[in-house]
């Protein structure tokens, strides 16, 4: 019965996605090459706060004679910024367990909706906790021992637990999107490495710093050996936070730098020189911490920094790019929450801060938190009681429901290929925000937000031409040409 329900739902979502995302896998033919601007037409999709339209195709709009409109959005191809890597979310153990419990056909459909680069949301980056997080079935690390014991040789090290749920789901996702890349983050070292003797809170003992770096490198090597591409990793999740409620570790910047320095050497020794180490992996409000880490670490240690959305403003992550223009900036975690601002409020907040805002503040990749949670915001291992996954999966009925974050991801992942460059976009009427890109095949992608309660007509000026888009109230849109 559950499988049948999910198949009916999948047909609905697939038809919707095929209708709205203009993909080669659907009946709609691909757009013609750009050519000169006089023959260019904008293809665009819209999601409205009232949910009447969700990534819904709008009638094409042709560019015409230029308009000297002072409130126009001007797209400037000549000003280039960062390269886009991808969007995604986290394959926590909770998410993997839920997805693995779906019937095979339903699971395949859900993964296609999430990961397919053209007729799905186009997720291409996945964050993976190394060991338990607050969304796991229970506590575990890769070298657990009875209290009072230690394993300085890491003889008991194993990532076998991840092969129960996480690795198989990642491999299935990779089959859907072969360009899938991972970013790895540990919530805690093994308890015997910490002053608290527990994974829930406390600090890493100074005499275990090098050993912890080896532990992390071996974890990265384990995922690599499983055939998965690791693009980046962090030393620890949210080093400014320690709680007895779930796995966590407070780690001052100087200790982060020492661990990262050894980790860089260990990764290189294992042939993993392409794995970049991201500093911080914590909130926007603490942006001084990664600037300090990059300033004090030996050259070549860090590739950049990761940021979370739970405190501060997205503009603060630009501190890293200002100080170190070479540094990668990733927005590595943000969760949707039930019972907050409703679909419309969450849609607009996500586009304003996590997509347009993050991209305009140098993000190369943007990741939400759990890929999937059940209707009760679980399974949980402590922590957040109202967090929402990109999908809501009911393990009893096998019903799968896309959430606000799914549609936000689809507005980017299904339209913007890896390697695209952000370009300048300026202006726009009151309440309209934008971010623009040029793709590797020389197309333009423009993200738009109408954050007002009234419809807005937006004039887009580009290459000596202009076109008008009519944005519904409280809506987001993606335009391509």
KAPELIN-V708559 format. One record per residue. N is the residue number from 1. RES is the residue in one small letter. SS is DSSP state (H for helix, E for strand, C for the rest). Layout:
n->[N/N]
res->[RES/RES]
ss->[SS/SS]
//
This chain:
n->[1/2/3/4/5/6/7/8/9/10/11/12/13/14/15/16/17/18/19/20/21/22/23/24/25/26/27/28/29/30/31/32/33/34/35/36/37/38/39/40/41/42/43/44/45/46/47/48/49/50/51/52/53/54/55/56/57/58/59/60/61/62/63/64/65/66/67/68/69/70/71/72/73/74/75/76/77/78/79/80/81/82/83/84/85/86/87/88/89/90/91/92/93/94/95/96/97/98/99/100/101/102/103/104/105/106/107/108/109/110/111/112/113/114/115/116/117/118/119/120/121/122/123/124/125/126/127/128/129/130/131/132/133/134/135/136/137/138/139/140/141/142/143/144/145/146/147/148/149/150/151/152/153/154/155/156/157/158/159/160/161/162/163/164/165/166/167/168/169/170/171/172/173/174/175/176/177/178/179/180/181/182/183/184/185/186/187/188/189/190/191/192/193/194/195/196/197/198/199/200/201/202/203/204/205/206/207/208/209/210/211/212/213/214/215/216/217/218/219/220/221/222/223/224/225/226/227/228/229/230/231/232/233/234/235/236/237/238/239/240/241/242/243/244/245/246/247/248/249/250/251/252/253/254/255/256/257/258/259/260/261/262/263/264/265/266/267/268/269/270/271/272/273/274/275/276/277/278/279/280/281/282/283/284/285/286/287/288/289/290/291/292/293/294/295/296/297/298/299/300/301/302/303/304/305/306/307/308/309/310/311/312/313/314/315/316/317/318/319/320/321/322/323/324/325/326/327/328/329/330/331/332/333/334/335/336/337/338/339/340/341/342/343/344/345/346/347/348/349/350/351/352/353/354/355/356/357/358/359/360/361/362/363/364/365/366/367/368/369/370/371/372/373/374/375/376/377/378/379/380/381/382/383/384/385/386/387/388/389/390/391/392/393/394/395/396/397/398/399/400/401/402/403/404/405/406/407/408/409/410/411/412/413/414/415/416/417/418/419/420/421/422/423/424/425/426/427/428/429/430/431/432/433/434/435/436/437/438/439/440/441/442/443/444/445/446/447/448/449/450/451/452/453/454/455/456/457/458/459/460/461/462/463/464/465/466/467/468/469/470/471/472/473/474/475/476/477/478/479/480/481]
res->[x/x/x/x/x/x/x/x/x/x/x/x/x/x/x/x/x/x/x/x/x/x/x/x/x/x/x/x/x/x/x/x/x/x/x/x/x/x/x/x/x/x/x/x/x/x/x/x/x/x/x/x/x/x/x/x/x/x/x/x/x/x/x/x/x/x/x/x/x/x/x/x/x/x/x/x/x/x/x/x/x/x/x/x/x/x/x/x/x/x/x/x/x/x/x/x/x/x/x/x/x/x/x/x/x/x/x/x/x/x/x/x/x/x/x/x/x/x/x/x/x/x/x/x/x/x/x/x/x/x/x/x/x/x/x/x/x/x/x/x/x/x/x/x/x/x/x/x/x/x/x/x/x/x/x/x/x/x/x/x/x/x/x/x/x/x/x/x/x/x/x/x/x/x/x/x/x/x/x/x/x/x/x/x/x/x/x/x/x/x/x/x/x/x/x/x/x/x/x/x/x/x/x/x/x/x/x/x/x/x/x/x/x/x/x/x/x/x/x/x/x/x/x/x/x/x/x/x/x/x/x/x/x/x/x/x/x/x/x/x/x/x/x/x/x/x/x/x/x/x/x/x/x/x/x/x/x/x/x/x/x/x/x/x/x/x/x/x/x/x/x/x/x/x/x/x/x/x/x/x/x/x/x/x/x/x/x/x/x/x/x/x/x/x/x/x/x/x/x/x/x/x/x/x/x/x/x/x/x/x/x/x/x/x/x/x/x/x/x/x/x/x/x/x/x/x/x/x/x/x/x/x/x/x/x/x/x/x/x/x/x/x/x/x/x/x/x/x/x/x/x/x/x/x/x/x/x/x/x/x/x/x/x/x/x/x/x/x/x/x/x/x/x/x/x/x/x/x/x/x/x/x/x/x/x/x/x/x/x/x/x/x/x/x/x/x/x/x/x/x/x/x/x/x/x/x/x/x/x/x/x/x/x/x/x/x/x/x/x/x/x/x/x/x/x/x/x/x/x/x/x/x/x/x/x/x/x/x/x/x/x/x/x/x/x/x/x/x/x/x/x/x/x/x/x/x/x/x/x/x/x/x/x/x/x/x/x/x/x/x/x/x/x/x/x/x/x/x/x/x/x]
ss->[C/H/H/H/H/H/H/H/H/H/H/H/H/H/H/H/H/H/H/H/C/C/C/C/C/C/C/C/C/C/C/C/C/C/C/C/H/H/H/C/E/E/E/E/E/E/E/E/C/C/C/C/C/C/C/E/E/E/E/E/E/E/C/E/E/C/C/C/C/C/C/C/E/E/E/E/E/E/E/E/E/E/E/C/C/E/E/E/E/E/C/C/H/H/H/H/H/H/H/H/C/C/C/H/H/H/H/H/H/H/H/H/H/H/H/C/C/C/C/C/C/C/C/C/E/E/E/E/E/C/C/C/C/C/C/C/C/C/C/C/C/C/C/C/C/C/C/C/C/C/C/C/C/C/C/C/C/C/C/H/H/H/H/C/C/H/H/H/H/H/H/H/H/H/H/H/C/C/C/C/E/E/E/E/E/C/C/C/C/C/H/H/H/E/C/C/C/C/C/E/E/E/E/E/C/H/H/H/H/H/H/H/H/H/H/H/H/H/H/H/H/H/H/H/H/C/C/C/C/E/E/E/E/E/C/C/C/C/C/C/C/C/C/C/C/C/C/E/E/E/C/C/H/H/H/H/H/H/H/H/H/H/H/H/H/H/H/H/H/C/C/C/C/C/C/E/E/E/E/E/E/E/E/H/H/H/H/H/H/H/H/H/H/H/H/H/C/C/C/C/C/C/C/E/E/E/E/E/C/C/C/C/C/H/H/H/H/H/H/H/H/H/H/C/C/C/C/E/E/E/E/E/E/C/C/E/E/C/C/C/C/H/H/H/H/H/H/H/H/H/H/H/H/H/H/H/H/H/H/H/C/C/E/E/E/E/E/E/E/E/C/E/E/C/C/C/C/C/C/C/C/C/C/C/C/C/E/E/C/C/E/E/E/E/C/C/C/C/E/E/E/E/C/H/H/H/H/H/H/H/H/H/H/C/C/C/C/C/C/C/E/E/E/E/E/E/E/C/C/C/C/E/E/E/E/E/E/E/C/C/C/C/C/E/E/E/E/E/E/E/C/C/C/C/C/E/E/E/E/E/E/E/C/C/E/E/E/E/E/E/E/C/C/C/E/E/E/E/E/E/C]
//
